[in-house]
Amino acid sequence: MEQKEYLTKEKHEELVNELKNLTNVKRSEIAEELQQTGAMGDLRENAEYQQAREAQAELEARIQKIESVLQNAEIVVESKDKDIVGIGSLVTICKKGEKECTKYKIVGAEEVNMAEGKIGVNSPLVEAMIGKKKGEVFTFNAPKGAMEYSILKLE
């Protein structure tokens, strides 16, 4: 059984639209390109044809990925309970012994973007803090060993 994919309504719509574009527009474009480059002669020595075949393989892989995500998707509504860490929470945590704190938004796997501070619900750090409240301390098992964090702020 595949793992559930947690998506916001916006991300779900974005993936549905991307899938429509890939299947309705991009597939046709690549098929046309394959037909044109295939007519150019010996396919073994035809770089444009090989490039089009690679683009087709990448396209089909992306289509399969999106279909799988959508099939296993659970649309999450950001919790109305701002007192408990959950999907959609904006959490500020501090590692024990450090003064600098980090702010994360908890999102589904398809929305992870560390540069934007978006961390996935399936990450070990998030799994350790799910269900906790502001002020609580939790332990996260990192490759370097157990680390203790406290939840400073919840939005």
C-alpha positions in Angstrom: 0.0 0.0 0.0 1.3 3.4 -0.9 1.9 6.1 1.7 -0.7 8.9 2.0 0.3 12.1 0.4 -0.9 15.1 2.4 -1.7 18.1 0.2 -3.3 21.5 0.7 -6.2 22.3 -1.5 -4.1 24.7 -3.4 -1.3 22.2 -4.1 -3.9 19.6 -5.1 -5.3 22.0 -7.7 -1.8 22.9 -8.9 -1.0 19.2 -9.5 -4.4 18.6 -11.2 -3.7 21.5 -13.6 -0.1 20.4 -14.2 -1.4 16.9 -15.0 -4.0 18.2 -17.5 -1.3 20.3 -19.2 1.2 17.4 -19.4 -1.4 14.9 -20.8 -3.3 17.3 -23.1 -0.6 19.6 -24.4 3.0 18.3 -23.7 2.2 14.8 -24.8 1.0 16.0 -28.2 4.0 18.4 -28.6 6.5 15.6 -27.9 4.6 13.1 -30.2 4.8 15.7 -33.0 8.5 16.2 -32.3 9.1 12.5 -32.4 7.3 12.2 -35.7 9.3 15.1 -37.2 12.7 14.0 -35.9 12.0 10.3 -36.8 11.5 11.3 -40.4 15.0 12.7 -40.6 16.7 9.3 -41.3 18.7 6.8 -39.3 17.3 6.8 -35.8 20.5 5.4 -34.2 22.5 8.5 -35.2 19.7 11.1 -34.9 20.5 13.2 -31.8 17.3 15.2 -32.1 15.2 12.0 -32.1 17.1 10.6 -29.0 16.5 13.9 -27.2 12.8 13.8 -28.0 12.7 10.2 -26.7 14.4 11.3 -23.4 11.9 14.2 -23.1 9.1 11.7 -23.6 10.4 9.4 -20.9 10.8 12.3 -18.5 7.3 13.5 -19.3 5.7 10.0 -18.7 7.6 9.6 -15.4 6.3 13.0 -14.2 2.8 12.1 -15.3 3.0 8.8 -13.3 4.4 10.6 -10.3 1.5 13.1 -10.3 -1.1 10.4 -10.8 0.3 8.4 -7.9 0.4 11.5 -5.6 -3.2 12.4 -6.5 -4.4 8.8 -6.1 -3.0 8.7 -2.6 -3.8 12.3 -1.7 -5.5 13.4 1.4 -6.5 17.1 1.3 -5.7 18.7 4.6 -7.4 21.7 6.0 -5.1 23.7 8.2 -5.9 23.0 11.8 -8.2 25.5 13.5 -6.5 24.5 16.7 -3.5 26.7 16.8 -2.4 25.2 20.1 -1.3 21.9 18.7 1.4 21.2 16.1 -0.1 19.7 12.9 -0.1 20.0 9.1 -0.2 23.7 8.2 1.2 24.8 11.5 3.8 27.5 11.6 6.2 26.4 14.3 9.2 28.1 15.9 11.5 25.6 17.6 14.8 26.0 19.5 17.5 23.4 19.9 18.6 23.0 23.5 21.7 25.0 24.2 21.3 27.2 21.2 20.0 30.8 21.1 19.0 30.8 17.4 15.6 29.4 16.7 14.1 28.1 13.5 10.7 28.7 12.0 9.0 26.0 9.9 5.7 25.5 8.1 4.6 21.9 8.2 3.5 20.7 4.8 2.9 17.5 2.8 5.8 15.8 1.0 5.0 17.5 -2.4 5.2 21.0 -0.9 8.6 20.6 0.9 10.9 23.5 0.3 13.7 24.0 2.8 14.7 27.3 1.3 11.2 28.6 2.2 11.1 26.9 5.6 8.6 24.3 4.5 9.3 20.9 6.1 7.5 17.7 5.3 5.1 15.9 7.7 7.0 12.6 7.1 10.3 14.0 8.3 11.6 12.6 11.6 11.8 16.1 13.1 8.1 16.8 12.3 7.0 13.3 13.4 8.6 14.1 16.8 6.7 17.4 17.2 3.3 16.5 15.8 0.6 16.8 18.5 2.9 18.8 20.8 1.9 22.2 22.3 3.7 25.6 22.7 6.2 25.3 25.5 6.6 21.5 25.2 10.0 19.9 24.8 10.5 17.0 22.5 13.4 14.8 21.4 14.4 14.2 17.8 16.7 11.4 16.9 19.2 12.8 14.4 22.1 10.9 12.8 24.4 12.5 15.4 22.1 11.2 18.2 19.2 12.5 20.2 18.6 16.2 20.2 16.2 18.1 22.4 14.0 20.9 21.1 11.4 23.2 22.6 8.4 24.7 20.8 8.7 28.4 21.3 5.8 29.6 19.1 2.8 28.1 17.2 0.9 30.0 14.6 
